[in-house]
Amino acid sequence: MSKQSEIVELTQKHLMPNYARLPVAMECGEGSYIWDADGKKYVDFFAGFGACGVTGHCHPAIVSAIQTQAAKLLCCGNVFTHQIQAELAQAITAKAFGGKVFFCHSGAEANEAALKLARLWAGDGRYKILSFHHAFHGRTMGSLSLTSKKYQKGFEPMLSGNARADFNDLAAVEKGIDAKTAAVIVECIQGEGGMNLATKEFMHGLRKLCDQKNILMIIDEVWTAPARTGKWFAYQLFDIKPDVMTLGKAIGGGAPLAACVAGPKCQDVLQPGTHGCTMGGNSLCAAAGLAVMHLIETDALVMRATIDGLDIMNAIHGGDISYVKSVRGAGMMIGIELDKPGKEIVLKCLEKGLLINCARDFILRLAPPLTIQRPQIEEGINILLDVMKSL
Ligand SMILES: Cc1ncc(COP(=O)(O)O)c(C=O)c1O
């Protein structure tokens, strides 16, 4: 039995079967490559569902920041302050819209914080949050309530009163808002929902509507930030600012870090006792996050996301595959819409040494790390196009 098969068997025996895991055991990574336990090498356009989507695997700057911090202090508890946590919040708010930050570990938790903040901010019994069809905001009960219905099956009842509207449909949003609405939560690109891009008109209209109705605009940037779309944050594609933004995945460079960022209007709503997270923003994860923010700056990753993303989209177009309906995205968040399910392509790519995945069955999703180099982009694209042409 191979080492990999042993690990897969051990996993099946001892871990809950809540993930549709592939029979592959990963062992180590470097940049945009990852190796399985039997030594097979893959080009990684999947990047751990985007968690390594900025830095790639084991970037020396991230490893060094983690190692240095690990030897100094892992966690001290949030009744104390810590320099790196404060510097990370400063770095994020400086690139965003000012305000203040709450740190936690996952995108779902960041959205939970945003929901609680919105209810407290409204302060007058307004509690409803409007979200969108095909949205994904996480698996905890609050964030699940705002996520696409297909993920809610079996877990009902959800939080009561929340409305849902079609994405990019302002009239539906207006209809969904009532006197009890406290906030709207939206993704600039629905990552899990099929790589659907918000239009400029929609985001502008939404901003205006939130102002008119005095409700908070929460933008979920868990997939889209930092830098993945060719902007520090995807809302900057639209020249608007949200009131609240949530971050997760790539902000920790692979370490479990997430954040809820509140603008000046609501930055002091979460007072002592209202919310917390024991290890949120602990020194170790904050050190990783700060290293991610520095790396984006020093390696010009915002610009590289735009350039490399365009090249990849052009290469896919150039492949002239008959069953590709559209190629869309922003920066290095790229979706390829097919007129048939993409699973066979994903599995064949895996066999040939390329990791990608599918969103909503018919959309291939490419999320290469922003640090990827030209030869690895070409290697990955060549595998993908060869596989697509063969099927
Ligand atoms: C837009 C968005 N928000 C929130 C989440 C939930 O993040 P997590 O799995 O870290 O809880 C995800 C996960 O894919 C996501 O894509």
Ligand as a Chemical Component Dictionary entry (heavy atoms), coordinates in Angstrom:
data_LIG
# 
_chem_comp.id                   LIG 
_chem_comp.type                 NON-POLYMER 
_chem_comp.pdbx_formal_charge   0 
_chem_comp.three_letter_code    LIG 
# 
loop_
_chem_comp_atom.comp_id 
_chem_comp_atom.atom_id 
_chem_comp_atom.alt_atom_id 
_chem_comp_atom.type_symbol 
_chem_comp_atom.charge 
_chem_comp_atom.model_Cartn_x 
_chem_comp_atom.model_Cartn_y 
_chem_comp_atom.model_Cartn_z 
_chem_comp_atom.pdbx_ordinal 
LIG C1 C1 C 0 -17.341 34.761 -0.065 1  
LIG C2 C2 C 0 -17.128 33.814 1.077  2  
LIG N1 N1 N 0 -17.480 34.196 2.304  3  
LIG C3 C3 C 0 -17.306 33.397 3.378  4  
LIG C4 C4 C 0 -16.784 32.139 3.238  5  
LIG C5 C5 C 0 -16.606 31.256 4.420  6  
LIG O1 O1 O 0 -15.263 31.191 4.769  7  
LIG P1 P1 P 0 -14.747 30.055 5.758  8  
LIG O2 O2 O 0 -14.837 28.760 5.036  9  
LIG O3 O3 O 0 -13.353 30.470 6.067  10 
LIG O4 O4 O 0 -15.638 30.099 6.954  11 
LIG C6 C6 C 0 -16.408 31.699 1.966  12 
LIG C7 C7 C 0 -15.847 30.344 1.771  13 
LIG O5 O5 O 0 -15.651 29.849 0.696  14 
LIG C8 C8 C 0 -16.587 32.547 0.855  15 
LIG O6 O6 O 0 -16.263 32.170 -0.394 16 
# 
loop_
_chem_comp_bond.comp_id 
_chem_comp_bond.atom_id_1 
_chem_comp_bond.atom_id_2 
_chem_comp_bond.value_order 
_chem_comp_bond.pdbx_ordinal 
LIG C1 C2 SING 1  
LIG C2 N1 SING 2  
LIG C2 C8 DOUB 3  
LIG N1 C3 DOUB 4  
LIG C3 C4 SING 5  
LIG C4 C5 SING 6  
LIG C4 C6 DOUB 7  
LIG C5 O1 SING 8  
LIG O1 P1 SING 9  
LIG P1 O2 DOUB 10 
LIG P1 O3 SING 11 
LIG P1 O4 SING 12 
LIG C6 C7 SING 13 
LIG C6 C8 SING 14 
LIG C7 O5 DOUB 15 
LIG C8 O6 SING 16 
# 
